Amino acid sequence: MAYATIDELADALRTTVTADNTARLQACIDAAAVEIDDALCRTPDDPVDPTNPLLNRVNLMRAVEWWKANDAAFGWLGSGDDALRIPRSPFTRHAVTLTPLRQRWGVA
């Protein structure tokens, strides 16, 4: 279950939802939601409130990164002197943001 919509993602990307980009927008939202669920270590018996605004913001921020991932497919964004190296674990900072919602720690 995603915590944001494709309309919200399109707005964050400053674009509009079209027939051509709907599947890709949804895939980015869904991929980010899978990462969120994994980071939270929640069980079906201990669900998180899907309306929590923190989940929405992290879902959108990470989905934007997924959308732009093809531009940094080889670990670099840009070229020449302006190139930036992409972190090896791009979700780590989002996982830290989700710490207040995490319920389980250690080996699961």
Long-range contacts (C-beta under 8 A, 24 or more apart in sequence): 1-33, 1-50, 2-26, 2-29, 2-30, 2-32, 2-33, 2-59, 3-33, 3-36, 3-50, 3-52, 3-55, 3-56, 3-58, 3-59, 4-29, 4-32, 4-56, 4-59, 4-60, 4-63, 5-29, 8-56, 8-60, 9-60, 9-63, 9-64, 9-67, 12-60, 12-63, 12-64, 13-64, 13-67, 24-67, 25-63, 25-67, 27-66, 28-63, 28-64, 28-66, 28-67, 29-59, 29-63, 31-62, 31-63, 31-66, 32-58, 32-59, 32-60, 32-62, 32-63, 32-65, 32-66, 33-59, 35-62, 35-91, 35-94, 35-95, 36-62, 36-94, 36-98, 39-91, 39-94, 39-95, 39-98, 39-102, 40-98, 40-101, 40-102, 40-103, 41-102, 41-103, 41-104, 41-105, 41-108, 42-103, 42-104, 43-104, 46-103, 48-101, 52-101, 54-97, 54-98, 54-100, 54-101, 55-98, 55-101, 58-94, 58-97, 58-98, 61-94, 62-91, 62-94, 65-90
